[in-house]
């Protein structure tokens, strides 16, 4: 028959590079951010932070601050304690100080706050608060914390007699031990993945507005997970959850930084309740860099059991995680070290064993999933650095070593050595595409010729398969709340639609791509669909947006609610066409009679009928809600290949080319996918080359400003060559999508580091910790030794 289906690309459906609709307001300066919220009678809050990393608080004198004209309230830890708000729960079942009472435990910790008529008065008053500190020895790495005479950082906790938070393990220890007994060679590597910061353009902030007359608390907040924040506020502030409204307006970047509950939120809420006026808190850049949501800061001791022909027999990994002063990782409850055990999921390895230890130190709490699914960035970095070292130890070509150990296409579904189930992929094909694009064989020849001339060229390969879409309720929860997600779709009588989800965009393009999924499922043009998120009074419950949950979970919910709508619309179509439902067929945008294809009705006609001509016994309206609990994680795969040249005199290294091959399943919007990849690669390059937050022996944070913590501009950022030839649909996702938002940031760093290490092969150096700064490269070349980046650093 001749189809009358709509052209999906023309209506902005799946595969359309539809321009981002949200950008229209952003590029015109019409975005609505938390700091844009101005309410009648609004006051402003500033926070006093500790200059010391570890100290007893002997006294706090706030009298001078109270005397400043325009000051309405000065809060201290003691005042918070009278309302049971001095401490709050973290996302990892620990506790965190809201305002310090007994002692400060990291530089930049919140000690007091001032609420005044404007932020300048509040800041001036903060400087008048006098705190008498008794300095204590600081701990800036796990080894110091494990010393027998180390001071106990969390002496507030009953039964805490040291600085160890947990010991955790996963895998097959006995089988791994046997693999090492059978090995022809054992390759070893020790690494530190340094502390890094998501550094969004917009800092954290909130505007709390408690209405005494209605007992309703409304909070405008920079949060990636509004519903989870509402539940946390209900528990902390002891308010009924239905009387709390969290509104997350436009967010100027999140990357995981805006998932936790921060003390500033709690203080602004309490201040609004006490003063019965709106209270705004907007964090400054130094406050954001020194105190909020760090990531990484984890150490690896890795071993790989190898057969001389190149087969990997087993892997041992031990990680020590520096969690800072409070264990506040945003991660599924049952996994103490996140999804670190996703390592080697792309490799066919018989046995593996991972042990992990968490340690308190005198740093701001870390562990946020900075553009990764709960420690997966560290897992893939450790994996690919270990793979390169093993190939070098065996004298086997880097690419060939990977190929011979990849999970083959016909081996799916594949159970990883740590127990995950991967379901699809074309790993070798992705590698082949990348090698061809980089002209691998010719580069190796060029590299050999360059070495004869004293030039140092290097090529680095990194592969990754990342578990996305944490939400399988059998295994995944946060604080006991299952990690499903939701979507609510209403089709108006004119055929226009409004979609609301429990997710929250902070740059992913939800307003654009969610409409494209609906267009794909129903044939309603994407331009006729409005997407709303971020308001707990209107959006259905969801776990928010982080860990690349958007497309794997929320996007799936959008597809499923669209299918519920289509099922009801089919009944309406049968009524309008005067045939049985079994005789009705569907093509994009239209139902038709199977035996008479020319007889049909559009989805818009069905929508009108839902309000004007529904069959007897059918409820009016065309709307529904879907909650999606994924049966499994999704597993995108990628290969990243980098070539560099290193100046042996200065240690400066330049990227020559960067090739990315991403298999993320079905691509909803190819243009947005490419933007996500480029953004992730830029962050990967930054982590590998320049972003550096560390600490000296006195516990001072080095990198709490953008003079020290460098972010790449367009000048430094290399160009990227993106390839999309490999598409392996996810077999269990409604539209076959796997997700892409974090892949490049997860897999990219190792490619850059591996390239530099490949260039230095002749030195015998096995590792330079990130960021691979020029002085570290020069040191490695000059002294032919590994270079650690672990704190403390010297300040002399």
FINUDO-228520 format. One line per 4 residues: number of its first residue (from 1); for each residue x, y, z of C-alpha. Coordinates in steps of 0.25 Angstrom, whole numbers. Each point is the difference from the previous one (the first is absolute). Layout:
BEGIN
NUM> X Y Z | ...
***
This chain:
BEGIN
1> 0 0 0 | 4 15 -1 | 3 5 14 | -5 13 4
5> 9 0 13 | 7 13 3 | 14 3 -3 | 7 -2 14
9> 11 9 -3 | -9 11 -5 | -8 0 13 | 12 0 9
13> 0 -15 4 | 11 -10 3 | 13 3 -9 | -4 14 -2
17> 11 10 3 | -10 10 6 | 5 13 5 | 0 1 15
21> -13 7 4 | 5 4 14 | 12 8 -7 | -10 11 -5
25> -1 6 14 | 14 -3 4 | 7 7 -11 | -9 12 2
29> 3 1 15 | -14 -4 3 | 3 -12 9 | -6 -1 13
33> 11 -4 11 | -1 -1 15 | 7 14 1 | -11 6 -9
37> -10 -3 10 | -4 12 8 | -12 0 10 | -6 11 8
41> 7 2 13 | 12 -9 -4 | 12 0 9 | 14 -5 -3
45> 9 -10 7 | 15 -2 0 | 8 -11 6 | 13 1 9
49> 9 -11 -4 | 12 -6 8 | 14 5 -4 | 6 -13 7
53> -2 -14 -4 | 0 -7 13 | -3 8 13 | -8 0 13
57> -10 11 1 | 3 7 14 | -10 11 -2 | -8 8 -10
61> -3 15 3 | -11 5 -9 | -3 13 8 | 7 9 -10
65> -8 -6 -12 | -13 1 7 | 3 15 2 | 1 3 -15
69> -12 8 -5 | -8 -8 -10 | 4 -14 7 | -13 -8 3
73> 6 -13 5 | 14 -7 3 | -1 -15 0 | 11 -9 7
77> 1 -15 2 | -5 2 14 | -12 7 -4 | -3 -11 -11
81> 2 -11 11 | -11 6 8 | -9 -4 -12 | 7 -13 -3
85> 6 6 -13 | 14 0 4 | 2 -13 -8 | -7 -6 -12
89> 0 -13 -7 | 9 -3 -12 | -4 -8 -12 | 9 -11 5
93> -6 -2 14 | 10 9 7 | -2 13 7 | 6 14 -4
97> 1 13 8 | -9 11 -5 | 7 10 8 | 12 -5 8
101> -2 -1 15 | 11 -8 7 | 11 2 -11 | 3 3 -15
105> 4 -12 -8 | 4 7 -13 | 5 13 -6 | -13 8 -4
109> -9 -8 9 | -13 8 4 | 1 6 14 | -10 11 0
113> -9 8 -9 | -6 14 0 | -14 4 -6 | -1 15 -4
117> -7 10 -9 | 10 -2 -11 | 12 -9 -2 | 10 10 2
121> -5 3 14 | 0 -15 3 | 14 -2 -5 | 6 12 8
125> -7 -5 12 | 5 -14 -2 | 14 6 1 | -3 5 14
129> -3 -13 6 | 12 -4 9 | 3 -15 0 | 10 -5 10
133> 7 -13 -6 | 9 -10 6 | 8 -6 -12 | 1 -15 -1
137> 9 -8 -9 | -6 -1 -14 | -1 -13 -9 | 0 2 -15
141> 2 -14 -5 | -5 -14 4 | 14 -5 5 | 1 11 10
145> -14 -3 5 | 4 -15 2 | 12 3 8 | -2 -6 14
149> 2 14 7 | -9 7 -10 | -10 10 6 | -15 -6 -1
153> -7 10 -9 | -14 -5 3 | 1 -1 15 | -15 5 0
157> -4 -14 -4 | -2 -10 10 | 9 -12 -1 | 9 7 -11
161> 14 -3 5 | 7 2 -13 | -1 7 -13 | -5 -12 -8
165> -14 1 -6 | -1 -14 -6 | 6 -12 -6 | -7 -6 -11
169> 3 -11 -11 | -6 -6 -12 | 3 -11 -10 | 6 -14 1
173> 12 0 9 | 3 -15 -1 | -1 0 -15 | 9 12 -1
177> 10 -6 9 | 1 -12 -9 | 1 8 -13 | 12 7 6
181> 6 -13 4 | -1 -4 -15 | 5 13 -6 | 13 0 -8
185> 1 15 3 | -6 10 11 | -1 14 -4 | -1 10 11
189> -4 15 0 | -3 10 11 | -8 13 -3 | -6 12 6
193> -13 6 -7 | 1 14 6 | -11 8 7 | -8 8 -10
197> -11 9 0 | -12 1 -10 | 1 15 0 | -13 4 -6
201> -2 14 -5 | -11 3 10 | 3 -3 14 | -9 -6 10
205> -11 9 6 | -14 0 6 | -12 9 3 | -8 -5 11
209> -14 6 3 | -8 -5 12 | -15 5 0 | -4 -1 15
213> -15 2 -4 | 0 -12 -9 | 11 -8 6 | 6 -2 -14
217> 15 0 -2 | 4 4 -14 | 15 -1 -4 | 6 4 -13
221> 12 -8 -1 | 12 -4 -9 | -3 -15 1 | 1 -11 -10
225> -10 -9 8 | -11 9 5 | -9 -12 6 | 12 -6 8
229> 3 14 5 | -15 1 5 | 1 -13 7 | 13 4 7
233> -6 14 4 | -12 -7 6 | 9 -9 8 | 10 11 4
237> -10 12 3 | -11 -10 5 | -11 6 -9 | -11 -8 -7
241> 5 -3 -14 | -12 4 -7 | 2 14 6 | 14 1 -7
245> 1 5 -14 | 14 -1 -6 | 2 8 -13 | 12 -2 -8
249> 0 10 -11 | 11 1 -11 | 13 -5 5 | 13 5 -5
253> 7 -13 -1 | 0 -12 11 | 9 -12 -4 | -4 -6 13
257> 4 12 9 | -14 4 2 | -5 -14 5 | 3 1 15
261> -7 8 11 | 10 11 4 | 0 7 13 | -3 13 -7
265> -14 -5 -4 | -3 -5 14 | 4 14 7 | -8 8 -10
269> -12 -9 3 | 1 2 15 | 2 15 -2 | -12 1 -8
273> -9 -8 10 | 6 9 12 | -1 13 -7 | -13 -3 -8
277> 6 7 -12 | 7 -6 -13 | 15 -2 2 | 9 -1 -12
281> 14 -7 0 | 9 1 -12 | 14 -7 1 | 12 7 -5
285> 11 -7 -8 | 10 -2 11 | -11 -6 9 | -4 -9 -12
289> 14 -5 -3 | 4 -2 15 | -12 -6 6 | -10 -7 -10
293> -1 -13 -7 | 14 -5 -3 | 3 -12 -8 | 10 -11 -2
297> 12 1 10 | 2 -15 0 | 13 -9 -1 | 2 -13 -7
301> 9 -12 2 | -3 -9 -12 | 5 -13 -5 | -3 -8 -12
305> 3 -15 -2 | 5 -2 -14 | 3 -12 -9 | 12 2 -9
309> -9 0 -13 | -8 12 5 | -12 -6 7 | -4 7 13
313> -3 -11 10 | -4 9 12 | 0 13 6 | 3 5 15
317> -4 14 3 | 1 7 14 | -5 14 1 | 2 10 12
321> -11 12 -1 | 3 13 6 | -14 4 4 | 3 13 8
325> -6 3 13 | -14 -6 -3 | -4 -12 -8 | -10 7 -9
329> 1 -8 -13 | -12 1 -9 | -1 -15 -4 | -9 -12 1
333> -1 -5 15 | 6 -14 -1 | 13 5 -7 | 10 6 9
337> 10 4 -11 | -11 3 -11 | 1 -8 -13 | 15 -2 1
341> -2 -15 -3 | -5 4 -14 | 15 0 -4 | 3 -10 -11
345> -14 -3 -4 | 4 1 -15 | 11 -10 2 | -2 -15 1
349> 7 -3 13 | -2 -13 8 | 2 6 14 | 1 13 7
353> 0 5 14 | -1 14 6 | 2 5 14 | -3 14 4
357> 2 8 12 | -5 14 4 | 7 10 9 | -4 13 6
361> 10 12 -2 | 0 15 2 | -6 3 -13 | -14 4 -5
365> -8 -12 -2 | 1 -6 -14 | -5 -11 -8 | -10 7 -9
369> -3 -7 -13 | 7 10 -8 | -5 -3 -14 | 1 -14 3
373> -9 -12 5 | 5 -1 14 | 16 -2 -1 | -1 -5 -14
377> 10 10 -4 | 10 -5 9 | -3 -14 -3 | 2 2 -15
381> 13 9 2 | 6 -11 9 | -4 -11 -10 | 6 7 -12
385> 13 4 7 | 1 -14 5 | -2 -6 -14 | 10 9 -7
389> 11 -4 11 | -4 -15 -2 | 2 1 -15 | 13 7 2
393> 5 -10 10 | -4 -11 -10 | 6 7 -12 | -13 -1 -8
397> -6 11 -8 | -10 8 8 | -11 -1 -10 | 2 -15 -2
401> 0 -3 15 | -13 7 1 | -6 -7 -12 | 4 -14 5
405> -6 2 14 | -13 7 -4 | -14 -6 2 | -4 -5 -14
409> -12 4 -7 | -6 -14 1 | 3 -1 15 | -12 8 5
413> -6 0 9 | 13 0 8 | 2 -1 15 | 12 9 4
417> 10 -5 10 | -7 8 11 | -14 -5 -3 | -6 11 -9
421> -8 -5 -12 | 3 7 -13 | -9 -2 -12 | 5 5 -13
425> 12 7 -7 | 10 0 -11 | 13 3 7 | 10 -5 -11
429> -8 7 -11 | 1 13 8 | 15 -2 2 | 2 -2 -15
433> -8 12 -4 | 9 8 10 | 13 -6 -5 | -3 3 -14
437> -4 14 3 | 13 3 7 | 8 -7 -11 | 6 -9 11
441> 10 -8 -8 | 6 13 -7 | 1 7 13 | 8 -11 6
445> 10 1 -11 | 0 15 1 | 2 -1 15 | 12 -10 -2
449> 6 10 -10 | -2 12 10 | 7 -7 11 | 13 -2 -9
453> -1 16 -1 | -2 1 15 | -14 4 -1 | -10 -6 10
457> -13 -4 -7 | -11 -9 8 | -13 -7 -3 | -10 -3 11
461> -12 -9 -1 | -11 0 10 | -13 -9 0 | -12 1 9
465> -13 -7 3 | -8 8 10 | -12 -6 8 | -11 11 -2
469> -14 2 5 | 1 -5 15 | -14 -3 3 | -2 -15 1
473> -8 0 12 | 5 -14 4 | 14 6 2 | 0 15 0
477> -5 10 10 | 5 13 7 | -4 0 14 | -10 -11 -2
481> -7 7 -11 | 0 -8 -13 | 6 6 -12 | -11 0 -10
485> -5 12 -8 | -13 5 -5 | -7 8 -11 | -14 7 -1
489> -6 3 -14 | -12 8 -3 | -6 2 -14 | -9 12 -1
493> -12 -1 -8 | 7 8 -12 | 10 -11 -1 | 11 8 7
497> 7 -6 12 | 7 3 14 | 10 -10 5 | 5 0 15
501> 11 -9 5 | 7 -3 13 | 14 3 -6 | 6 14 0
505> 9 5 -11 | 12 8 2 | 5 1 -14 | -4 -14 -6
509> -11 6 -9 | -12 -7 6 | -10 10 -5 | 5 -3 -14
513> 2 -15 0 | -12 -4 9 | -9 6 -10 | 7 -8 -11
517> -3 -13 7 | -14 4 1 | 0 4 -15 | 6 -14 -3
521> -11 -7 8 | -12 8 -4 | 3 8 -12 | -3 13 7
525> 10 10 -6 | 11 3 11 | -3 15 -1 | -14 -3 5
529> 5 -6 13 | 4 8 12 | 9 -6 10 | 0 4 15
533> 9 -5 11 | 5 4 14 | -12 4 8 | -4 -11 10
537> -14 6 1 | -3 -3 -15 | 10 -11 -5 | -1 -15 3
541> 9 -6 10 | 14 -3 -5 | 14 -2 5 | 6 12 -8
545> 11 1 -11 | 14 -5 3 | 8 -13 -3 | -5 1 -15
549> -14 -4 5 | -7 9 -10 | -2 -8 -13 | 1 -14 7
553> -10 2 10 | -8 13 -1 | 0 -1 -15 | -5 -14 0
557> -11 5 9 | -4 11 -10 | 0 -11 -11 | -9 -9 9
561> -10 11 4 | -1 3 -15 | -4 -14 -3 | -10 0 11
565> -6 12 -7 | 0 -7 -13 | -7 -12 5 | -12 9 5
569> 1 7 -13 | -2 -13 -8 | -13 -2 7 | -4 14 -4
573> 4 -3 -14 | -8 -12 -1 | -12 7 6 | 1 11 -11
577> 3 -9 -11 | -12 -9 4 | 9 -13 0 | 5 -9 11
581> 13 3 7 | 6 -13 -6 | -2 6 -14 | 8 13 3
585> 14 1 -5 | 10 11 4 | 10 8 -8 | 7 13 5
589> -10 10 3 | -12 -8 -5 | -9 -12 3 | -7 -7 -12
593> -9 -11 -4 | 8 -12 -3 | -9 -4 -12 | -2 14 -5
597> 13 8 3 | -5 13 -6 | -10 0 11 | 7 6 12
601> 1 10 11 | 11 8 5 | 5 0 15 | -5 15 1
605> -14 -5 -4 | 1 -10 11 | 4 10 9 | -12 9 -3
609> -9 -13 1 | 5 -2 14 | -7 12 4 | -12 1 -9
613> -3 -14 -6 | 5 -11 9 | -7 -14 0 | -10 -4 11
617> 8 -4 13 | 13 7 -4 | 5 11 9 | 2 13 -6
621> 14 6 -3 | 13 -5 -6 | 10 0 11 | 8 -10 8
625> 12 -2 9 | 11 -11 -1 | 10 -4 10 | 12 -7 -6
629> 8 -11 8 | 11 -4 -10 | 3 -15 -1 | 15 2 -1
633> 10 11 -2 | 4 4 -13 | 14 -1 -5 | 5 10 -11
637> 14 -3 -5 | 11 10 -5 | 14 0 -6 | 8 13 2
641> 14 1 -7 | 9 12 2 | 13 3 -7 | 10 10 7
645> 14 6 -1 | 8 2 12 | 11 11 1 | 11 -7 8
649> 6 13 4 | -12 6 7 | -9 -12 2 | -11 8 -8
653> -9 -10 -8 | -9 4 -11 | -12 -8 -5 | 2 -3 -15
657> -14 -7 -2 | -11 -6 8 | -10 -10 -6 | -12 -5 7
661> -9 -11 -4 | -13 -1 9 | -10 -11 -1 | -11 5 8
665> -11 -8 -6 | -11 8 -7 | 2 15 -1 | -12 8 3
669> 7 13 -5 | 13 -1 -7 | 4 14 2 | -2 0 15
673> 7 -13 1 | 12 6 -7 | 0 12 10 | 0 -9 12
677> 12 -8 -6 | 7 13 -2 | -3 5 13 | 4 -13 7
681> 13 0 -8 | 4 14 5 | -2 -4 14 | 8 -12 -2
685> 11 8 -6 | -1 10 12 | 1 -11 10 | 12 -6 -7
689> 8 12 -3 | -3 12 10 | -11 -1 10 | 7 -1 14
693> -6 1 13 | 9 -5 11 | 5 3 15 | 13 4 6
697> 5 -6 13 | -8 10 9 | -13 -4 -7 | -1 12 -8
701> -8 -2 -13 | 8 4 -12 | -9 2 -12 | -12 7 6
705> 0 11 -11 | 1 0 -15 | 14 6 0 | 5 -14 6
709> -12 -9 -4 | 1 1 -15 | -11 -2 -10 | 2 -1 -15
713> -4 11 -9 | -2 -1 -15 | 15 3 -2 | 5 -12 8
717> -11 -10 -4 | 4 -9 -11 | -9 -4 -12 | -8 -13 0
721> -3 -10 -11 | -13 -7 3 | -5 -13 -6 | -14 -5 1
725> 0 -12 -10 | -2 -11 11 | -14 -1 6 | -4 -11 9
729> -14 2 5 | -2 -4 14 | -9 -12 0 | -8 4 12
733> -2 15 -1 | -13 4 -7 | 7 8 -11 | 13 -7 0
737> 8 11 6 | 12 -2 10 | 3 14 4 | 12 9 -3
741> 1 12 10 | 12 -5 8 | 8 -10 -9 | 10 10 -6
745> 3 5 14 | 1 -14 5 | 9 -6 -10 | 7 12 -5
749> 11 3 11 | 7 -13 -2 | 2 2 -15 | 7 13 2
753> 9 -6 12 | 3 -13 -8 | 4 9 -12 | 11 7 9
757> 4 -13 6 | 2 -6 -14 | 9 12 -4 | 8 -2 12
761> 2 -15 -2 | 15 0 -1 | 1 6 14 | -5 -12 7
765> -10 9 7 | -13 -7 3 | -9 11 6 | -2 15 1
769> -12 3 9 | -10 10 -6 | 0 11 -3 | 12 -3 -9
773> 6 13 2 | 12 4 -8 | 9 1 13 | -4 -15 3
777> 3 -4 -14 | 14 7 0 | 3 -7 13 | -4 -13 -5
781> 9 2 -13 | 12 6 8 | 0 -10 12 | -6 -12 -7
785> -10 -2 12 | -15 -1 2 | -6 13 5 | -11 0 11
789> -10 11 2 | -5 -4 13 | -1 10 11 | 6 7 8
793> 8 8 -10 | 12 9 4 | -3 15 1 | 15 4 1
***
